[in-house]
Amino acid sequence: MELDDEICLCFHVTKRKVVNYIRIHQPQVAGQLSECFGAGTGCGWCRPFLQKLMESSDSDETDKLSTEDYARQRTAYRAKKQK
């Protein structure tokens, strides 16, 4: 996943926006990332990834995923959540 790929698909928040938000605002808890254009407040899929970014903005789990795989996994997550 590249910096300009969306990490929060509900609100179209890119990984770059989140990384910059963390760098500039230095939030204390991951929940504060919701102030970054609502990241993490939709379906909830991106919350674990946002937490990883909080822990280490240099390298995280999203670096290993392609944009398509990330979106596909989120679709499966939402389908499971709706059951």
mmCIF file of the N, C-alpha and C atoms, coordinates in Angstrom:
data_MODEL
# 
_entry.id   MODEL 
# 
loop_
_atom_site.group_PDB 
_atom_site.id 
_atom_site.type_symbol 
_atom_site.label_atom_id 
_atom_site.label_alt_id 
_atom_site.label_comp_id 
_atom_site.label_asym_id 
_atom_site.label_entity_id 
_atom_site.label_seq_id 
_atom_site.pdbx_PDB_ins_code 
_atom_site.Cartn_x 
_atom_site.Cartn_y 
_atom_site.Cartn_z 
_atom_site.occupancy 
_atom_site.B_iso_or_equiv 
_atom_site.pdbx_formal_charge 
_atom_site.auth_seq_id 
_atom_site.auth_comp_id 
_atom_site.auth_asym_id 
_atom_site.auth_atom_id 
_atom_site.pdbx_PDB_model_num 
ATOM 1   N N  . MET A 1 1  ? 0.847   -1.177  0.000  1.00 0.00 ? 1  MET A N  1 
ATOM 2   C CA . MET A 1 1  ? 0.000   0.000   0.000  1.00 0.00 ? 1  MET A CA 1 
ATOM 3   C C  . MET A 1 1  ? 0.891   1.239   0.000  1.00 0.00 ? 1  MET A C  1 
ATOM 4   N N  . GLU A 1 2  ? 0.611   2.124   -0.915 1.00 0.00 ? 2  GLU A N  1 
ATOM 5   C CA . GLU A 1 2  ? 1.392   3.347   -1.068 1.00 0.00 ? 2  GLU A CA 1 
ATOM 6   C C  . GLU A 1 2  ? 0.787   4.471   -0.225 1.00 0.00 ? 2  GLU A C  1 
ATOM 7   N N  . LEU A 1 3  ? 1.525   5.545   -0.044 1.00 0.00 ? 3  LEU A N  1 
ATOM 8   C CA . LEU A 1 3  ? 1.064   6.666   0.769  1.00 0.00 ? 3  LEU A CA 1 
ATOM 9   C C  . LEU A 1 3  ? -0.220  7.305   0.245  1.00 0.00 ? 3  LEU A C  1 
ATOM 10  N N  . ASP A 1 4  ? -0.411  7.305   -1.069 1.00 0.00 ? 4  ASP A N  1 
ATOM 11  C CA . ASP A 1 4  ? -1.597  7.954   -1.618 1.00 0.00 ? 4  ASP A CA 1 
ATOM 12  C C  . ASP A 1 4  ? -2.790  7.015   -1.769 1.00 0.00 ? 4  ASP A C  1 
ATOM 13  N N  . ASP A 1 5  ? -2.666  5.775   -1.310 1.00 0.00 ? 5  ASP A N  1 
ATOM 14  C CA . ASP A 1 5  ? -3.800  4.845   -1.294 1.00 0.00 ? 5  ASP A CA 1 
ATOM 15  C C  . ASP A 1 5  ? -4.666  5.131   -0.075 1.00 0.00 ? 5  ASP A C  1 
ATOM 16  N N  . GLU A 1 6  ? -5.954  4.871   -0.226 1.00 0.00 ? 6  GLU A N  1 
ATOM 17  C CA . GLU A 1 6  ? -6.889  5.125   0.877  1.00 0.00 ? 6  GLU A CA 1 
ATOM 18  C C  . GLU A 1 6  ? -6.758  4.040   1.934  1.00 0.00 ? 6  GLU A C  1 
ATOM 19  N N  . ILE A 1 7  ? -6.565  4.471   3.180  1.00 0.00 ? 7  ILE A N  1 
ATOM 20  C CA . ILE A 1 7  ? -6.549  3.528   4.287  1.00 0.00 ? 7  ILE A CA 1 
ATOM 21  C C  . ILE A 1 7  ? -7.946  3.433   4.900  1.00 0.00 ? 7  ILE A C  1 
ATOM 22  N N  . CYS A 1 8  ? -8.668  4.532   4.934  1.00 0.00 ? 8  CYS A N  1 
ATOM 23  C CA . CYS A 1 8  ? -10.068 4.539   5.383  1.00 0.00 ? 8  CYS A CA 1 
ATOM 24  C C  . CYS A 1 8  ? -10.925 4.664   4.126  1.00 0.00 ? 8  CYS A C  1 
ATOM 25  N N  . LEU A 1 9  ? -11.478 3.542   3.723  1.00 0.00 ? 9  LEU A N  1 
ATOM 26  C CA . LEU A 1 9  ? -12.245 3.517   2.478  1.00 0.00 ? 9  LEU A CA 1 
ATOM 27  C C  . LEU A 1 9  ? -13.616 4.184   2.624  1.00 0.00 ? 9  LEU A C  1 
ATOM 28  N N  . CYS A 1 10 ? -14.147 4.221   3.830  1.00 0.00 ? 10 CYS A N  1 
ATOM 29  C CA . CYS A 1 10 ? -15.455 4.860   4.037  1.00 0.00 ? 10 CYS A CA 1 
ATOM 30  C C  . CYS A 1 10 ? -15.388 6.369   3.786  1.00 0.00 ? 10 CYS A C  1 
ATOM 31  N N  . PHE A 1 11 ? -14.323 6.999   4.271  1.00 0.00 ? 11 PHE A N  1 
ATOM 32  C CA . PHE A 1 11 ? -14.202 8.449   4.184  1.00 0.00 ? 11 PHE A CA 1 
ATOM 33  C C  . PHE A 1 11 ? -13.061 8.899   3.267  1.00 0.00 ? 11 PHE A C  1 
ATOM 34  N N  . HIS A 1 12 ? -12.492 7.952   2.518  1.00 0.00 ? 12 HIS A N  1 
ATOM 35  C CA . HIS A 1 12 ? -11.472 8.257   1.510  1.00 0.00 ? 12 HIS A CA 1 
ATOM 36  C C  . HIS A 1 12 ? -10.266 8.990   2.102  1.00 0.00 ? 12 HIS A C  1 
ATOM 37  N N  . VAL A 1 13 ? -9.805  8.522   3.264  1.00 0.00 ? 13 VAL A N  1 
ATOM 38  C CA . VAL A 1 13 ? -8.643  9.113   3.922  1.00 0.00 ? 13 VAL A CA 1 
ATOM 39  C C  . VAL A 1 13 ? -7.411  8.315   3.497  1.00 0.00 ? 13 VAL A C  1 
ATOM 40  N N  . THR A 1 14 ? -6.432  8.987   2.937  1.00 0.00 ? 14 THR A N  1 
ATOM 41  C CA . THR A 1 14 ? -5.234  8.306   2.456  1.00 0.00 ? 14 THR A CA 1 
ATOM 42  C C  . THR A 1 14 ? -4.269  8.022   3.610  1.00 0.00 ? 14 THR A C  1 
ATOM 43  N N  . LYS A 1 15 ? -3.408  7.067   3.348  1.00 0.00 ? 15 LYS A N  1 
ATOM 44  C CA . LYS A 1 15 ? -2.368  6.735   4.325  1.00 0.00 ? 15 LYS A CA 1 
ATOM 45  C C  . LYS A 1 15 ? -1.493  7.962   4.567  1.00 0.00 ? 15 LYS A C  1 
ATOM 46  N N  . ARG A 1 16 ? -1.210  8.727   3.521  1.00 0.00 ? 16 ARG A N  1 
ATOM 47  C CA . ARG A 1 16 ? -0.391  9.939   3.661  1.00 0.00 ? 16 ARG A CA 1 
ATOM 48  C C  . ARG A 1 16 ? -1.022  10.931  4.638  1.00 0.00 ? 16 ARG A C  1 
ATOM 49  N N  . LYS A 1 17 ? -2.346  11.122  4.542  1.00 0.00 ? 17 LYS A N  1 
ATOM 50  C CA . LYS A 1 17 ? -3.021  12.052  5.451  1.00 0.00 ? 17 LYS A CA 1 
ATOM 51  C C  . LYS A 1 17 ? -2.880  11.597  6.898  1.00 0.00 ? 17 LYS A C  1 
ATOM 52  N N  . VAL A 1 18 ? -3.026  10.289  7.127  1.00 0.00 ? 18 VAL A N  1 
ATOM 53  C CA . VAL A 1 18 ? -2.929  9.768   8.484  1.00 0.00 ? 18 VAL A CA 1 
ATOM 54  C C  . VAL A 1 18 ? -1.505  9.889   9.013  1.00 0.00 ? 18 VAL A C  1 
ATOM 55  N N  . VAL A 1 19 ? -0.529  9.522   8.198  1.00 0.00 ? 19 VAL A N  1 
ATOM 56  C CA . VAL A 1 19 ? 0.874   9.618   8.619  1.00 0.00 ? 19 VAL A CA 1 
ATOM 57  C C  . VAL A 1 19 ? 1.233   11.067  8.940  1.00 0.00 ? 19 VAL A C  1 
ATOM 58  N N  . ASN A 1 20 ? 0.805   11.993  8.103  1.00 0.00 ? 20 ASN A N  1 
ATOM 59  C CA . ASN A 1 20 ? 1.082   13.413  8.362  1.00 0.00 ? 20 ASN A CA 1 
ATOM 60  C C  . ASN A 1 20 ? 0.340   13.912  9.596  1.00 0.00 ? 20 ASN A C  1 
ATOM 61  N N  . TYR A 1 21 ? -0.892  13.453  9.781  1.00 0.00 ? 21 TYR A N  1 
ATOM 62  C CA . TYR A 1 21 ? -1.655  13.843  10.970 1.00 0.00 ? 21 TYR A CA 1 
ATOM 63  C C  . TYR A 1 21 ? -0.919  13.390  12.229 1.00 0.00 ? 21 TYR A C  1 
ATOM 64  N N  . ILE A 1 22 ? -0.433  12.150  12.220 1.00 0.00 ? 22 ILE A N  1 
ATOM 65  C CA . ILE A 1 22 ? 0.303   11.625  13.373 1.00 0.00 ? 22 ILE A CA 1 
ATOM 66  C C  . ILE A 1 22 ? 1.567   12.447  13.618 1.00 0.00 ? 22 ILE A C  1 
ATOM 67  N N  . ARG A 1 23 ? 2.278   12.765  12.552 1.00 0.00 ? 23 ARG A N  1 
ATOM 68  C CA . ARG A 1 23 ? 3.521   13.529  12.672 1.00 0.00 ? 23 ARG A CA 1 
ATOM 69  C C  . ARG A 1 23 ? 3.279   14.934  13.226 1.00 0.00 ? 23 ARG A C  1 
ATOM 70  N N  . ILE A 1 24 ? 2.249   15.588  12.736 1.00 0.00 ? 24 ILE A N  1 
ATOM 71  C CA . ILE A 1 24 ? 1.986   16.980  13.123 1.00 0.00 ? 24 ILE A CA 1 
ATOM 72  C C  . ILE A 1 24 ? 1.285   17.088  14.480 1.00 0.00 ? 24 ILE A C  1 
ATOM 73  N N  . HIS A 1 25 ? 0.234   16.291  14.694 1.00 0.00 ? 25 HIS A N  1 
ATOM 74  C CA . HIS A 1 25 ? -0.604  16.440  15.889 1.00 0.00 ? 25 HIS A CA 1 
ATOM 75  C C  . HIS A 1 25 ? -0.200  15.533  17.046 1.00 0.00 ? 25 HIS A C  1 
ATOM 76  N N  . GLN A 1 26 ? 0.600   14.515  16.774 1.00 0.00 ? 26 GLN A N  1 
ATOM 77  C CA . GLN A 1 26 ? 1.081   13.583  17.786 1.00 0.00 ? 26 GLN A CA 1 
ATOM 78  C C  . GLN A 1 26 ? -0.022  13.112  18.734 1.00 0.00 ? 26 GLN A C  1 
ATOM 79  N N  . PRO A 1 27 ? -1.054  12.459  18.193 1.00 0.00 ? 27 PRO A N  1 
ATOM 80  C CA . PRO A 1 27 ? -2.150  11.983  19.040 1.00 0.00 ? 27 PRO A CA 1 
ATOM 81  C C  . PRO A 1 27 ? -1.645  10.967  20.061 1.00 0.00 ? 27 PRO A C  1 
ATOM 82  N N  . GLN A 1 28 ? -2.293  10.936  21.221 1.00 0.00 ? 28 GLN A N  1 
ATOM 83  C CA . GLN A 1 28 ? -1.884  10.044  22.298 1.00 0.00 ? 28 GLN A CA 1 
ATOM 84  C C  . GLN A 1 28 ? -2.488  8.652   22.166 1.00 0.00 ? 28 GLN A C  1 
ATOM 85  N N  . VAL A 1 29 ? -3.674  8.568   21.595 1.00 0.00 ? 29 VAL A N  1 
ATOM 86  C CA . VAL A 1 29 ? -4.359  7.282   21.404 1.00 0.00 ? 29 VAL A CA 1 
ATOM 87  C C  . VAL A 1 29 ? -4.900  7.221   19.975 1.00 0.00 ? 29 VAL A C  1 
ATOM 88  N N  . ALA A 1 30 ? -5.059  5.992   19.484 1.00 0.00 ? 30 ALA A N  1 
ATOM 89  C CA . ALA A 1 30 ? -5.512  5.809   18.101 1.00 0.00 ? 30 ALA A CA 1 
ATOM 90  C C  . ALA A 1 30 ? -6.887  6.421   17.846 1.00 0.00 ? 30 ALA A C  1 
ATOM 91  N N  . GLY A 1 31 ? -7.732  6.463   18.851 1.00 0.00 ? 31 GLY A N  1 
ATOM 92  C CA . GLY A 1 31 ? -9.060  7.044   18.693 1.00 0.00 ? 31 GLY A CA 1 
ATOM 93  C C  . GLY A 1 31 ? -9.026  8.501   18.258 1.00 0.00 ? 31 GLY A C  1 
ATOM 94  N N  . GLN A 1 32 ? -7.950  9.180   18.556 1.00 0.00 ? 32 GLN A N  1 
ATOM 95  C CA . GLN A 1 32 ? -7.819  10.579  18.153 1.00 0.00 ? 32 GLN A CA 1 
ATOM 96  C C  . GLN A 1 32 ? -7.631  10.724  16.648 1.00 0.00 ? 32 GLN A C  1 
ATOM 97  N N  . LEU A 1 33 ? -7.319  9.633   15.969 1.00 0.00 ? 33 LEU A N  1 
ATOM 98  C CA . LEU A 1 33 ? -7.176  9.695   14.512 1.00 0.00 ? 33 LEU A CA 1 
ATOM 99  C C  . LEU A 1 33 ? -8.510  9.948   13.829 1.00 0.00 ? 33 LEU A C  1 
ATOM 100 N N  . SER A 1 34 ? -9.610  9.803   14.552 1.00 0.00 ? 34 SER A N  1 
ATOM 101 C CA . SER A 1 34 ? -10.919 10.116  13.974 1.00 0.00 ? 34 SER A CA 1 
ATOM 102 C C  . SER A 1 34 ? -11.006 11.593  13.605 1.00 0.00 ? 34 SER A C  1 
ATOM 103 N N  . GLU A 1 35 ? -10.173 12.411  14.225 1.00 0.00 ? 35 GLU A N  1 
ATOM 104 C CA . GLU A 1 35 ? -10.127 13.834  13.898 1.00 0.00 ? 35 GLU A CA 1 
ATOM 105 C C  . GLU A 1 35 ? -9.446  14.079  12.551 1.00 0.00 ? 35 GLU A C  1 
ATOM 106 N N  . CYS A 1 36 ? -8.848  13.049  11.997 1.00 0.00 ? 36 CYS A N  1 
ATOM 107 C CA . CYS A 1 36 ? -8.211  13.138  10.676 1.00 0.00 ? 36 CYS A CA 1 
ATOM 108 C C  . CYS A 1 36 ? -9.242  12.732  9.631  1.00 0.00 ? 36 CYS A C  1 
ATOM 109 N N  . PHE A 1 37 ? -10.123 13.633  9.296  1.00 0.00 ? 37 PHE A N  1 
ATOM 110 C CA . PHE A 1 37 ? -11.157 13.437  8.273  1.00 0.00 ? 37 PHE A CA 1 
ATOM 111 C C  . PHE A 1 37 ? -12.086 12.263  8.568  1.00 0.00 ? 37 PHE A C  1 
ATOM 112 N N  . GLY A 1 38 ? -12.263 11.907  9.852  1.00 0.00 ? 38 GLY A N  1 
ATOM 113 C CA . GLY A 1 38 ? -13.185 10.834  10.240 1.00 0.00 ? 38 GLY A CA 1 
ATOM 114 C C  . GLY A 1 38 ? -12.614 9.436   10.114 1.00 0.00 ? 38 GLY A C  1 
ATOM 115 N N  . ALA A 1 39 ? -11.310 9.313   9.936  1.00 0.00 ? 39 ALA A N  1 
ATOM 116 C CA . ALA A 1 39 ? -10.686 7.994   9.765  1.00 0.00 ? 39 ALA A CA 1 
ATOM 117 C C  . ALA A 1 39 ? -11.073 7.058   10.908 1.00 0.00 ? 39 ALA A C  1 
ATOM 118 N N  . GLY A 1 40 ? -11.520 5.866   10.548 1.00 0.00 ? 40 GLY A N  1 
ATOM 119 C CA . GLY A 1 40 ? -11.841 4.839   11.531 1.00 0.00 ? 40 GLY A CA 1 
ATOM 120 C C  . GLY A 1 40 ? -13.235 4.897   12.110 1.00 0.00 ? 40 GLY A C  1 
ATOM 121 N N  . THR A 1 41 ? -14.045 5.859   11.676 1.00 0.00 ? 41 THR A N  1 
ATOM 122 C CA . THR A 1 41 ? -15.369 6.009   12.278 1.00 0.00 ? 41 THR A CA 1 
ATOM 123 C C  . THR A 1 41 ? -16.493 5.392   11.455 1.00 0.00 ? 41 THR A C  1 
ATOM 124 N N  . GLY A 1 42 ? -16.156 4.790   10.322 1.00 0.00 ? 42 GLY A N  1 
ATOM 125 C CA . GLY A 1 42 ? -17.173 4.167   9.472  1.00 0.00 ? 42 GLY A CA 1 
ATOM 126 C C  . GLY A 1 42 ? -17.369 2.714   9.849  1.00 0.00 ? 42 GLY A C  1 
ATOM 127 N N  . CYS A 1 43 ? -16.985 1.830   8.981  1.00 0.00 ? 43 CYS A N  1 
ATOM 128 C CA . CYS A 1 43 ? -17.226 0.392   9.169  1.00 0.00 ? 43 CYS A CA 1 
ATOM 129 C C  . CYS A 1 43 ? -16.304 -0.237  10.203 1.00 0.00 ? 43 CYS A C  1 
ATOM 130 N N  . GLY A 1 44 ? -15.169 0.370   10.474 1.00 0.00 ? 44 GLY A N  1 
ATOM 131 C CA . GLY A 1 44 ? -14.239 -0.151  11.462 1.00 0.00 ? 44 GLY A CA 1 
ATOM 132 C C  . GLY A 1 44 ? -13.105 -0.982  10.905 1.00 0.00 ? 44 GLY A C  1 
ATOM 133 N N  . TRP A 1 45 ? -13.126 -1.288  9.627  1.00 0.00 ? 45 TRP A N  1 
ATOM 134 C CA . TRP A 1 45 ? -12.104 -2.121  9.015  1.00 0.00 ? 45 TRP A CA 1 
ATOM 135 C C  . TRP A 1 45 ? -10.698 -1.557  9.224  1.00 0.00 ? 45 TRP A C  1 
ATOM 136 N N  . CYS A 1 46 ? -10.521 -0.276  9.099  1.00 0.00 ? 46 CYS A N  1 
ATOM 137 C CA . CYS A 1 46 ? -9.179  0.303   9.123  1.00 0.00 ? 46 CYS A CA 1 
ATOM 138 C C  . CYS A 1 46 ? -8.622  0.515   10.530 1.00 0.00 ? 46 CYS A C  1 
ATOM 139 N N  . ARG A 1 47 ? -9.428  0.330   11.563 1.00 0.00 ? 47 ARG A N  1 
ATOM 140 C CA . ARG A 1 47 ? -8.957  0.622   12.924 1.00 0.00 ? 47 ARG A CA 1 
ATOM 141 C C  . ARG A 1 47 ? -7.683  -0.118  13.303 1.00 0.00 ? 47 ARG A C  1 
ATOM 142 N N  . PRO A 1 48 ? -7.558  -1.432  13.027 1.00 0.00 ? 48 PRO A N  1 
ATOM 143 C CA . PRO A 1 48 ? -6.288  -2.098  13.373 1.00 0.00 ? 48 PRO A CA 1 
ATOM 144 C C  . PRO A 1 48 ? -5.097  -1.518  12.605 1.00 0.00 ? 48 PRO A C  1 
ATOM 145 N N  . PHE A 1 49 ? -5.322  -1.097  11.378 1.00 0.00 ? 49 PHE A N  1 
ATOM 146 C CA . PHE A 1 49 ? -4.250  -0.515  10.576 1.00 0.00 ? 49 PHE A CA 1 
ATOM 147 C C  . PHE A 1 49 ? -3.885  0.874   11.102 1.00 0.00 ? 49 PHE A C  1 
ATOM 148 N N  . LEU A 1 50 ? -4.882  1.629   11.536 1.00 0.00 ? 50 LEU A N  1 
ATOM 149 C CA . LEU A 1 50 ? -4.617  2.938   12.130 1.00 0.00 ? 50 LEU A CA 1 
ATOM 150 C C  . LEU A 1 50 ? -3.813  2.772   13.416 1.00 0.00 ? 50 LEU A C  1 
ATOM 151 N N  . GLN A 1 51 ? -4.145  1.763   14.199 1.00 0.00 ? 51 GLN A N  1 
ATOM 152 C CA . GLN A 1 51 ? -3.412  1.477   15.432 1.00 0.00 ? 51 GLN A CA 1 
ATOM 153 C C  . GLN A 1 51 ? -1.949  1.172   15.115 1.00 0.00 ? 51 GLN A C  1 
ATOM 154 N N  . LYS A 1 52 ? -1.719  0.363   14.070 1.00 0.00 ? 52 LYS A N  1 
ATOM 155 C CA . LYS A 1 52 ? -0.345  0.034   13.664 1.00 0.00 ? 52 LYS A CA 1 
ATOM 156 C C  . LYS A 1 52 ? 0.419   1.289   13.249 1.00 0.00 ? 52 LYS A C  1 
ATOM 157 N N  . LEU A 1 53 ? -0.264  2.189   12.547 1.00 0.00 ? 53 LEU A N  1 
ATOM 158 C CA . LEU A 1 53 ? 0.387   3.437   12.150 1.00 0.00 ? 53 LEU A CA 1 
ATOM 159 C C  . LEU A 1 53 ? 0.744   4.280   13.368 1.00 0.00 ? 53 LEU A C  1 
ATOM 160 N N  . MET A 1 54 ? -0.110  4.252   14.380 1.00 0.00 ? 54 MET A N  1 
ATOM 161 C CA . MET A 1 54 ? 0.186   4.985   15.620 1.00 0.00 ? 54 MET A CA 1 
ATOM 162 C C  . MET A 1 54 ? 1.435   4.422   16.286 1.00 0.00 ? 54 MET A C  1 
ATOM 163 N N  . GLU A 1 55 ? 1.558   3.101   16.264 1.00 0.00 ? 55 GLU A N  1 
ATOM 164 C CA . GLU A 1 55 ? 2.677   2.450   16.940 1.00 0.00 ? 55 GLU A CA 1 
ATOM 165 C C  . GLU A 1 55 ? 3.998   2.672   16.210 1.00 0.00 ? 55 GLU A C  1 
ATOM 166 N N  . SER A 1 56 ? 3.940   2.700   14.895 1.00 0.00 ? 56 SER A N  1 
ATOM 167 C CA . SER A 1 56 ? 5.160   2.888   14.112 1.00 0.00 ? 56 SER A CA 1 
ATOM 168 C C  . SER A 1 56 ? 4.808   3.399   12.732 1.00 0.00 ? 56 SER A C  1 
ATOM 169 N N  . SER A 1 57 ? 4.967   4.674   12.510 1.00 0.00 ? 57 SER A N  1 
ATOM 170 C CA . SER A 1 57 ? 4.592   5.243   11.220 1.00 0.00 ? 57 SER A CA 1 
ATOM 171 C C  . SER A 1 57 ? 5.635   4.966   10.138 1.00 0.00 ? 57 SER A C  1 
ATOM 172 N N  . ASP A 1 58 ? 6.781   4.396   10.496 1.00 0.00 ? 58 ASP A N  1 
ATOM 173 C CA . ASP A 1 58 ? 7.809   4.097   9.502  1.00 0.00 ? 58 ASP A CA 1 
ATOM 174 C C  . ASP A 1 58 ? 7.441   2.893   8.639  1.00 0.00 ? 58 ASP A C  1 
ATOM 175 N N  . SER A 1 59 ? 7.009   1.819   9.275  1.00 0.00 ? 59 SER A N  1 
ATOM 176 C CA . SER A 1 59 ? 6.707   0.588   8.561  1.00 0.00 ? 59 SER A CA 1 
ATOM 177 C C  . SER A 1 59 ? 5.524   -0.065  9.253  1.00 0.00 ? 59 SER A C  1 
ATOM 178 N N  . ASP A 1 60 ? 4.588   -0.554  8.489  1.00 0.00 ? 60 ASP A N  1 
ATOM 179 C CA . ASP A 1 60 ? 3.431   -1.181  9.098  1.00 0.00 ? 60 ASP A CA 1 
ATOM 180 C C  . ASP A 1 60 ? 2.852   -2.250  8.195  1.00 0.00 ? 60 ASP A C  1 
ATOM 181 N N  . GLU A 1 61 ? 1.792   -2.853  8.668  1.00 0.00 ? 61 GLU A N  1 
ATOM 182 C CA . GLU A 1 61 ? 1.152   -3.964  7.976  1.00 0.00 ? 61 GLU A CA 1 
ATOM 183 C C  . GLU A 1 61 ? 0.635   -3.567  6.591  1.00 0.00 ? 61 GLU A C  1 
ATOM 184 N N  . THR A 1 62 ? 0.222   -2.337  6.412  1.00 0.00 ? 62 THR A N  1 
ATOM 185 C CA . THR A 1 62 ? -0.323  -1.916  5.128  1.00 0.00 ? 62 THR A CA 1 
ATOM 186 C C  . THR A 1 62 ? 0.745   -1.875  4.042  1.00 0.00 ? 62 THR A C  1 
ATOM 187 N N  . ASP A 1 63 ? 2.021   -1.771  4.419  1.00 0.00 ? 63 ASP A N  1 
ATOM 188 C CA . ASP A 1 63 ? 3.090   -1.764  3.419  1.00 0.00 ? 63 ASP A CA 1 
ATOM 189 C C  . ASP A 1 63 ? 3.135   -3.081  2.656  1.00 0.00 ? 63 ASP A C  1 
ATOM 190 N N  . LYS A 1 64 ? 2.668   -4.160  3.270  1.00 0.00 ? 64 LYS A N  1 
ATOM 191 C CA . LYS A 1 64 ? 2.739   -5.493  2.680  1.00 0.00 ? 64 LYS A CA 1 
ATOM 192 C C  . LYS A 1 64 ? 1.541   -5.800  1.793  1.00 0.00 ? 64 LYS A C  1 
ATOM 193 N N  . LEU A 1 65 ? 0.500   -4.981  1.848  1.00 0.00 ? 65 LEU A N  1 
ATOM 194 C CA . LEU A 1 65 ? -0.724  -5.233  1.092  1.00 0.00 ? 65 LEU A CA 1 
ATOM 195 C C  . LEU A 1 65 ? -0.795  -4.373  -0.164 1.00 0.00 ? 65 LEU A C  1 
ATOM 196 N N  . SER A 1 66 ? -1.322  -4.963  -1.223 1.00 0.00 ? 66 SER A N  1 
ATOM 197 C CA . SER A 1 66 ? -1.613  -4.153  -2.392 1.00 0.00 ? 66 SER A CA 1 
ATOM 198 C C  . SER A 1 66 ? -2.941  -3.440  -2.126 1.00 0.00 ? 66 SER A C  1 
ATOM 199 N N  . THR A 1 67 ? -3.192  -2.401  -2.870 1.00 0.00 ? 67 THR A N  1 
ATOM 200 C CA . THR A 1 67 ? -4.448  -1.664  -2.723 1.00 0.00 ? 67 THR A CA 1 
ATOM 201 C C  . THR A 1 67 ? -5.638  -2.580  -2.975 1.00 0.00 ? 67 THR A C  1 
ATOM 202 N N  . GLU A 1 68 ? -5.517  -3.442  -3.971 1.00 0.00 ? 68 GLU A N  1 
ATOM 203 C CA . GLU A 1 68 ? -6.616  -4.351  -4.322 1.00 0.00 ? 68 GLU A CA 1 
ATOM 204 C C  . GLU A 1 68 ? -6.864  -5.368  -3.210 1.00 0.00 ? 68 GLU A C  1 
ATOM 205 N N  . ASP A 1 69 ? -5.794  -5.927  -2.634 1.00 0.00 ? 69 ASP A N  1 
ATOM 206 C CA . ASP A 1 69 ? -5.945  -6.889  -1.533 1.00 0.00 ? 69 ASP A CA 1 
ATOM 207 C C  . ASP A 1 69 ? -6.586  -6.231  -0.315 1.00 0.00 ? 69 ASP A C  1 
ATOM 208 N N  . TYR A 1 70 ? -6.163  -5.014  -0.024 1.00 0.00 ? 70 TYR A N  1 
ATOM 209 C CA . TYR A 1 70 ? -6.716  -4.277  1.104  1.00 0.00 ? 70 TYR A CA 1 
ATOM 210 C C  . TYR A 1 70 ? -8.224  -4.079  0.916  1.00 0.00 ? 70 TYR A C  1 
ATOM 211 N N  . ALA A 1 71 ? -8.633  -3.630  -0.263 1.00 0.00 ? 71 ALA A N  1 
ATOM 212 C CA . ALA A 1 71 ? -10.052 -3.401  -0.558 1.00 0.00 ? 71 ALA A CA 1 
ATOM 213 C C  . ALA A 1 71 ? -10.829 -4.715  -0.537 1.00 0.00 ? 71 ALA A C  1 
ATOM 214 N N  . ARG A 1 72 ? -10.244 -5.781  -1.065 1.00 0.00 ? 72 ARG A N  1 
ATOM 215 C CA . ARG A 1 72 ? -10.900 -7.088  -1.084 1.00 0.00 ? 72 ARG A CA 1 
ATOM 216 C C  . ARG A 1 72 ? -11.116 -7.617  0.341  1.00 0.00 ? 72 ARG A C  1 
ATOM 217 N N  . GLN A 1 73 ? -10.115 -7.474  1.193  1.00 0.00 ? 73 GLN A N  1 
ATOM 218 C CA . GLN A 1 73 ? -10.244 -7.918  2.586  1.00 0.00 ? 73 GLN A CA 1 
ATOM 219 C C  . GLN A 1 73 ? -11.287 -7.098  3.328  1.00 0.00 ? 73 GLN A C  1 
ATOM 220 N N  . ARG A 1 74 ? -11.365 -5.830  3.032  1.00 0.00 ? 74 ARG A N  1 
ATOM 221 C CA . ARG A 1 74 ? -12.368 -4.980  3.673  1.00 0.00 ? 74 ARG A CA 1 
ATOM 222 C C  . ARG A 1 74 ? -13.775 -5.380  3.232  1.00 0.00 ? 74 ARG A C  1 
ATOM 223 N N  . THR A 1 75 ? -13.950 -5.726  1.954  1.00 0.00 ? 75 THR A N  1 
ATOM 224 C CA . THR A 1 75 ? -15.248 -6.180  1.458  1.00 0.00 ? 75 THR A CA 1 
ATOM 225 C C  . THR A 1 75 ? -15.684 -7.443  2.192  1.00 0.00 ? 75 THR A C  1 
ATOM 226 N N  . ALA A 1 76 ? -14.758 -8.368  2.379  1.00 0.00 ? 76 ALA A N  1 
ATOM 227 C CA . ALA A 1 76 ? -15.061 -9.603  3.111  1.00 0.00 ? 76 ALA A CA 1 
ATOM 228 C C  . ALA A 1 76 ? -15.407 -9.302  4.562  1.00 0.00 ? 76 ALA A C  1 
ATOM 229 N N  . TYR A 1 77 ? -14.703 -8.371  5.172  1.00 0.00 ? 77 TYR A N  1 
ATOM 230 C CA . TYR A 1 77 ? -14.963 -7.947  6.554  1.00 0.00 ? 77 TYR A CA 1 
ATOM 231 C C  . TYR A 1 77 ? -16.376 -7.377  6.690  1.00 0.00 ? 77 TYR A C  1 
ATOM 232 N N  . ARG A 1 78 ? -16.746 -6.512  5.772  1.00 0.00 ? 78 ARG A N  1 
ATOM 233 C CA . ARG A 1 78 ? -18.074 -5.895  5.834  1.00 0.00 ? 78 ARG A CA 1 
ATOM 234 C C  . ARG A 1 78 ? -19.174 -6.916  5.597  1.00 0.00 ? 78 ARG A C  1 
ATOM 235 N N  . ALA A 1 79 ? -18.964 -7.863  4.687  1.00 0.00 ? 79 ALA A N  1 
ATOM 236 C CA . ALA A 1 79 ? -19.956 -8.904  4.421  1.00 0.00 ? 79 ALA A CA 1 
ATOM 237 C C  . ALA A 1 79 ? -20.154 -9.772  5.671  1.00 0.00 ? 79 ALA A C  1 
ATOM 238 N N  . LYS A 1 80 ? -19.071 -10.104 6.323  1.00 0.00 ? 80 LYS A N  1 
ATOM 239 C CA . LYS A 1 80 ? -19.143 -10.908 7.549  1.00 0.00 ? 80 LYS A CA 1 
ATOM 240 C C  . LYS A 1 80 ? -19.844 -10.136 8.671  1.00 0.00 ? 80 LYS A C  1 
ATOM 241 N N  . LYS A 1 81 ? -19.559 -8.850  8.760  1.00 0.00 ? 81 LYS A N  1 
ATOM 242 C CA . LYS A 1 81 ? -20.143 -7.986  9.805  1.00 0.00 ? 81 LYS A CA 1 
ATOM 243 C C  . LYS A 1 81 ? -21.663 -7.844  9.631  1.00 0.00 ? 81 LYS A C  1 
ATOM 244 N N  . GLN A 1 82 ? -22.150 -7.879  8.386  1.00 0.00 ? 82 GLN A N  1 
ATOM 245 C CA . GLN A 1 82 ? -23.569 -7.687  8.112  1.00 0.00 ? 82 GLN A CA 1 
ATOM 246 C C  . GLN A 1 82 ? -24.385 -8.935  8.387  1.00 0.00 ? 82 GLN A C  1 
ATOM 247 N N  . LYS A 1 83 ? -23.733 -10.083 8.543  1.00 0.00 ? 83 LYS A N  1 
ATOM 248 C CA . LYS A 1 83 ? -24.464 -11.341 8.789  1.00 0.00 ? 83 LYS A CA 1 
ATOM 249 C C  . LYS A 1 83 ? -24.958 -11.447 10.185 1.00 0.00 ? 83 LYS A C  1 
# 
